[in-house]
Amino acid sequence: MLDTLNTYQMRDFEMPEEMGFLLARYPREDWEAHPGFKDKTRHWMGAHQMFRQLAERVRLDTQAVLNKDIALGDYVGRLSYFGGNLLRNLHGHHGWEDHSYFPELSAADPRFEAGLALLEQDHVDLNLVLDDMSRKANRVIKLATLDERQATEEANAVLPAALAIEAFLQRHLTDEEDLAVPIILHHRLRG
């Protein structure tokens, strides 16, 4: 799996320890009970959970078609639906964060700036992986009606991208939450 992940340019280090400046004061296990943890933050984190689940679904389905546990036709339908939702929604979500959400957090607490550059670079790097997966997935979908054997072979190219997206999201979304939510709670934002 490491070779697969090294195919893509991805941050291979954790957020700097100093970025946990408020996380120690507002640990994750206390967020839900905090009076500043409002529906907007819950929905934002819910979107993150949906992305994790969609990425896992695409990976599991790709592994299943390669293992011949599901038919190519079923896989193509699922890849189109779940993969398409993952790609479209992640692009929209990250655009909204970059242009609206992150500037709001930066204005509320200048300490957010220190982690912002890492998160924004993550978005740039993830977009490259998403675009790569989109090309590979679309190739499988197109080939499914032309040459099933070749389409199944091409699913081998989808798997590394699916693995990379899933691993990337696990790290990036957790880092993003650990940086943003304590600022939201501290400043009582997004009420």
N, C-alpha and C positions, 0 to 999 in steps of 0.2 A: 504494500500500500504506500510506503514512503516514496518509491520510485514514481508511482502514479501522481502523488501530490507534488513532487518536485518538477513535474512537467509544467506546472503553472507557477507564476510568480505570486507567492503568498507569504505573508508575514509569518515567520517561523519562531517568533518570540512573543512572550506574554506582554501585556501592557506593563509599562514601567511601574515598579512598586509604588512610587510616589503618586501615581494616578489613583491609588486607593485612598486618597486624602479624606474623603467623606465616607467611604465604604465601611471603614472601621467604626464610625459613629452611627451609621445606618446600615447594619448588616442585612443581607438578603432575607434571612429568615424572619426579620421584623417588618419588612415592607408592607405586607398585607394588612397588618394591624395598625400601621401608622395613619393618623388622621389626614395626612397630606397625600396618601396614596389613593388617587381618585380614578374614576372610570376612564378618563383619557389615557392615563398611564397603563391601566389594565388592558385597554384595547391595543395600545402600542405593543405591549409585551405579548398579547394574544396573537398579533400579527407575526411576531417573531416565532412563536410556537408553531403557528401554521406553516411558516417557511421551513422550519426544522422537519415537520411532518411530511411536507411535500417533497423535500429533498430525499428523505428516507424512502418514501414511496417510489420515487423514480429509480433510486438505486436498487431497491428490492425487486421491482418489476423487471429491471434490466438484468439482474442476476437470474431471475426466474426464467426469462426467455432464453438466456444463454444456457441454462441448465435444462431447458426443454420442459419446464414445469408449467408454463403457460404457452398458449398458441401465439404465433406472431401477430395474427389479427387482433387478438385481445391486447397484446402488448402495445401495438401501434395506437390503438384507441386510448389506452391508459396513458401512454407517453404524450400523446397530443393533448389530452385533457390535463393531467397533473403537471407535466413538464411545462406546458403552455401557461398554466396558472402560476407556477413557480417563477418562470422568467418574467412574465408581464408584471406580476405583483411586486416582485423584488425590485425591478427597475423603477416602478412608480414609487414604492416605499422609500428607496434610497434617494430618489430625486427630491421627494418631500422633506426627508431628513436634512439633506444638504442645503436646501434653499429656505426652509422654514424652521424646522425643529432645532437643528444645531445652532443656528444664529440666535434663537431664543435662549438656549442654554448658555451660550457664550456671553450674551448680554447680561444675563442674571448672575453669572459667576465666571470671572475671567480665568479661574483655575481650570475650567473646562477646555480652554484653548490648548493646553499641554497634550491632551489626549486626542483632540479633534483632528490634528494632522494625521495621526495613525488611522483613525476611523475613516477619514476621507480617502486615504490611500487604499485602505481595505476595499472601499466601494469601487475605486478605479480598477483594482486588481480583480475583484469579483466580477465586474462587468466583462472583463476579458474571458473569464471562464464561462460565464453565462452565454456570451456570444459564441464561443467555441461549441458549447453543448447544443445551442440552438441549431447551428449548422449541421452538426452530426445527427441530431435527432430528426431534423427535417429530411436529411438524406435517407435515414431508415424509413421514415414515413412514406416518402416518394417511392422508394424501391419496393416497398411491401406489395404494391399492386403490379410491379413490373417483374421482379425476380425475388421470390421469397428467400431463396438460399443466400443471395447476396445481401439482402436486407438483414437477415439474421447475423451474417458475418459482420456487417457494419454496426450492429448493436455492440460489438466488442469495443468500438471506438467511443460509444456513449458512456460505457462504464467508468473509465478514468475521470471523465468530466463530472459524472454523477457523484463519484467518491470524493472528488475534490470539492465540489459545492457543499456536500454534506459536512465534511470536515471543516471547511472554511466557515460555514455558518455556525457550527457549534462553538468555535472559538470567538468569532467576530461578534455574534449577537450577545453572548455572555459578557464580553468586554464592554460592549456598548451599553448594556443594561447596568453593569457595575459602575460605569462612569456616570451615566445620565440620571438614573433613579435617585441616588443619594442627593444630587443637586436639586432635583425636583422636590424631594422631601424637605431638604434643608431650607429652600426658598419658597416652599408651598406654591409651586408653579402648576399650571395646567389643571386648575380646579374647575 
